[in-house]
Amino acid sequence: MGVRIAVQSLWAKEEPSTFVYEFAQSRIVIGRSRSADVQLPHLAVSATHATIRTEDIGYILIDEGSTNGTRVNETPVVAGRPKPLRMQDTIDIGGYQLTIDVGVPVAQTISARLTTEYARKMLAEQDTDGQRSVEAQLEAIQSGADQSVQLLPIPKTSPSNPPPRTSAPPPAQPTQERSRMSTSELVVYSLAGLLLAASVAVMVFLMR
């Protein structure tokens, strides 16, 4: 049983590839240096950024005092304090996203040669410096100093709030109904006028 790590670079110019590592060892080093088991080729990653280790409780992650910190499931990890790992945990390190499967069957531990090859391919997708070869860029990154980077927060998908409920205006009365009401009022007024005229005529007749 071991650990499977799927890595994607958030520095990639286009849709990033997914690089899968498998380990059966008790300590896995994640960092920028050429000796790291998972090499992440960017100066935002410290040389030895974090480690994954086996403990009695299972697998834990420890931030090794990195410059830009480590997040597990979007929550910052305190440097030097063990963080237990579970299936499908997401680790964010210096602009890279790692999805972890722990306690899984491992067919073959990844070789150092393939680890370096993965780092070259990640760097090629990032296309940081077109003037130099990928090999020269990788060597400069591996031997360079940490770069303090204000990493953007991970976008969090949240359900959209429903629009506020508003009371609907009363339905407008049809034009035809309004016309009927006006006609009935006219009839009433006409009848009243006729009655008044008849009354006046009767009074005049009686006075004669």
C-alpha positions as CSV (number, residue, x, y, z in Angstrom):
1,M,0.0,0.0,0.0
2,G,1.2,3.5,-0.7
3,V,0.4,7.0,-1.9
4,R,-0.8,8.2,-5.3
5,I,-0.3,11.9,-6.1
6,A,-1.8,13.6,-9.1
7,V,-0.2,17.0,-9.9
8,Q,-1.4,19.9,-12.0
9,S,0.4,23.2,-12.6
10,L,-1.7,26.3,-12.2
11,W,1.1,28.2,-14.0
12,A,0.4,26.5,-17.2
13,K,-0.5,28.7,-20.2
14,E,-3.2,26.4,-21.4
15,E,-5.1,23.3,-20.1
16,P,-2.5,21.7,-17.8
17,S,-1.5,18.0,-18.0
18,T,-2.0,15.7,-15.0
19,F,1.2,14.0,-13.7
20,V,0.7,10.9,-11.6
21,Y,3.3,9.7,-9.0
22,E,3.1,6.5,-6.9
23,F,5.2,5.9,-3.8
24,A,5.5,3.0,-1.4
25,Q,8.2,4.7,0.8
26,S,7.6,6.1,4.3
27,R,8.8,9.6,3.5
28,I,8.0,11.6,0.3
29,V,9.7,15.0,-0.3
30,I,7.8,17.6,-2.3
31,G,9.8,20.6,-3.5
32,R,11.8,22.5,-6.1
33,S,15.2,20.8,-5.7
34,R,16.5,18.1,-8.0
35,S,16.5,15.6,-5.0
36,A,12.8,16.0,-4.3
37,D,10.6,13.0,-5.0
38,V,7.9,15.3,-6.5
39,Q,9.7,18.2,-8.3
40,L,7.6,21.3,-8.8
41,P,9.6,23.7,-11.1
42,H,8.8,27.2,-9.9
43,L,10.6,29.6,-7.5
44,A,7.3,29.9,-5.5
45,V,8.0,26.4,-4.3
46,S,10.7,26.0,-1.7
47,A,13.6,23.6,-2.2
48,T,12.2,21.2,0.4
49,H,8.6,22.6,0.7
50,A,6.7,19.8,2.4
51,T,6.9,16.1,3.2
52,I,4.4,13.3,3.4
53,R,5.2,10.6,6.0
54,T,3.6,7.5,7.4
55,E,2.6,7.5,11.1
56,D,0.5,5.2,13.3
57,I,-2.6,7.1,12.4
58,G,-1.9,6.8,8.7
59,Y,-0.3,9.5,6.4
60,I,0.5,13.0,7.4
61,L,1.8,16.1,5.7
62,I,4.3,18.5,7.2
63,D,5.1,22.0,5.8
64,E,8.9,22.2,6.2
65,G,9.0,26.0,6.9
66,S,8.3,26.9,3.2
67,T,8.3,30.5,2.1
68,N,4.8,30.6,0.6
69,G,3.1,28.0,2.8
70,T,1.0,25.0,2.1
71,R,-2.8,24.5,2.1
72,V,-4.8,21.3,2.5
73,N,-8.4,21.5,1.2
74,E,-8.0,25.3,1.0
75,T,-6.9,25.7,4.7
76,P,-3.4,26.9,5.5
77,V,-1.2,24.4,7.3
78,V,0.9,25.5,10.3
79,A,4.6,24.9,9.5
80,G,6.0,21.9,11.4
81,R,2.6,20.7,12.6
82,P,1.5,17.3,11.2
83,K,-1.7,17.4,9.1
84,P,-3.4,14.0,8.7
85,L,-4.3,13.2,5.1
86,R,-7.4,11.4,3.7
87,M,-8.5,10.1,0.4
88,Q,-8.9,12.8,-2.3
89,D,-7.4,15.6,-0.1
90,T,-6.2,18.6,-2.2
91,I,-2.8,20.1,-1.4
92,D,-1.9,23.5,-2.8
93,I,1.9,24.3,-3.0
94,G,3.3,27.3,-4.7
95,G,0.8,27.4,-7.6
96,Y,0.5,23.6,-8.0
97,Q,-2.5,21.5,-7.0
98,L,-1.9,18.0,-5.7
99,T,-4.7,15.5,-5.3
100,I,-3.8,12.7,-2.8
101,D,-4.9,9.1,-2.5
102,V,-3.5,7.4,0.5
103,G,-3.4,3.7,1.4
104,V,-3.8,2.6,-2.2
105,P,-2.1,-0.3,-4.0
106,V,1.1,0.8,-5.8
107,A,2.3,-1.2,-8.7
108,Q,5.8,0.5,-9.0
109,T,7.4,3.5,-7.2
110,I,8.2,6.3,-9.7
111,S,11.8,6.6,-10.6
112,A,14.0,9.7,-10.1
113,R,14.5,9.8,-13.9
114,L,10.7,10.0,-14.5
115,T,10.3,12.6,-11.7
116,T,12.8,14.8,-13.5
117,E,11.1,14.2,-16.8
118,Y,7.7,15.3,-15.3
119,A,9.4,18.5,-14.1
120,R,10.6,19.3,-17.6
121,K,7.2,18.7,-19.1
122,M,5.5,20.9,-16.4
123,L,8.1,23.7,-17.1
124,A,7.5,23.4,-20.9
125,E,3.8,23.9,-20.3
126,Q,4.5,27.0,-18.1
127,D,6.7,28.5,-20.9
128,T,8.4,30.9,-18.5
129,D,11.4,31.9,-20.7
130,G,11.4,31.2,-24.4
131,Q,15.0,32.4,-24.8
132,R,16.4,29.5,-22.9
133,S,16.0,25.7,-23.2
134,V,13.8,23.9,-20.8
135,E,16.8,22.2,-19.4
136,A,18.6,25.5,-18.7
137,Q,15.4,26.9,-17.1
138,L,15.0,23.9,-14.9
139,E,18.6,24.0,-13.7
140,A,18.3,27.7,-12.8
141,I,15.0,27.1,-10.9
142,Q,16.4,24.2,-9.0
143,S,19.5,26.2,-7.8
144,G,17.7,29.5,-7.4
145,A,16.4,31.2,-4.2
146,D,12.8,31.1,-3.1
147,Q,10.5,33.7,-4.5
148,S,7.9,35.2,-2.2
149,V,4.6,35.1,-4.1
150,Q,1.2,36.3,-3.1
151,L,-0.7,33.4,-4.4
152,L,-4.3,34.0,-5.4
153,P,-7.0,32.4,-3.2
154,I,-8.6,29.3,-4.6
155,P,-11.9,30.1,-6.3
156,K,-14.6,28.5,-4.3
157,T,-17.8,27.5,-6.0
158,S,-20.8,28.6,-4.0
159,P,-24.5,28.2,-4.8
160,S,-25.9,31.4,-6.3
161,N,-28.3,33.2,-4.0
162,P,-31.8,33.3,-5.2
163,P,-33.1,36.7,-6.3
164,P,-35.0,38.6,-3.6
165,R,-38.7,37.9,-3.6
166,T,-40.8,40.9,-4.6
167,S,-44.5,41.3,-4.4
168,A,-46.0,41.2,-7.9
169,P,-48.0,44.2,-9.0
170,P,-51.8,43.6,-9.2
171,P,-52.7,42.5,-12.7
172,A,-53.9,45.3,-14.9
173,Q,-57.6,45.2,-15.7
174,P,-58.4,44.4,-19.3
175,T,-59.2,47.4,-21.5
176,Q,-62.5,45.9,-22.5
177,E,-63.6,45.7,-18.9
178,R,-62.7,49.3,-18.2
179,S,-64.8,50.3,-21.3
180,R,-67.8,48.4,-20.0
181,M,-67.5,50.2,-16.6
182,S,-67.4,53.6,-18.4
183,T,-70.5,52.7,-20.4
184,S,-72.5,51.7,-17.4
185,E,-71.6,54.9,-15.6
186,L,-72.8,56.8,-18.6
187,V,-76.2,55.0,-18.6
188,V,-76.7,55.8,-14.9
189,Y,-76.0,59.4,-15.5
190,S,-78.3,59.5,-18.5
191,L,-81.2,57.9,-16.5
192,A,-80.7,60.4,-13.7
193,G,-80.8,63.3,-16.2
194,L,-84.1,62.0,-17.8
195,L,-85.8,61.6,-14.4
196,L,-84.7,65.1,-13.4
197,A,-86.1,66.5,-16.7
198,A,-89.4,64.6,-16.2
199,S,-89.8,65.9,-12.7
200,V,-89.3,69.5,-14.0
201,A,-91.9,69.0,-16.7
202,V,-94.5,67.6,-14.3
203,M,-94.0,70.6,-11.9
204,V,-94.4,73.1,-14.8
205,F,-97.6,71.3,-15.9
206,L,-99.1,71.4,-12.4
207,M,-98.3,75.1,-12.0
208,R,-100.4,75.9,-15.1
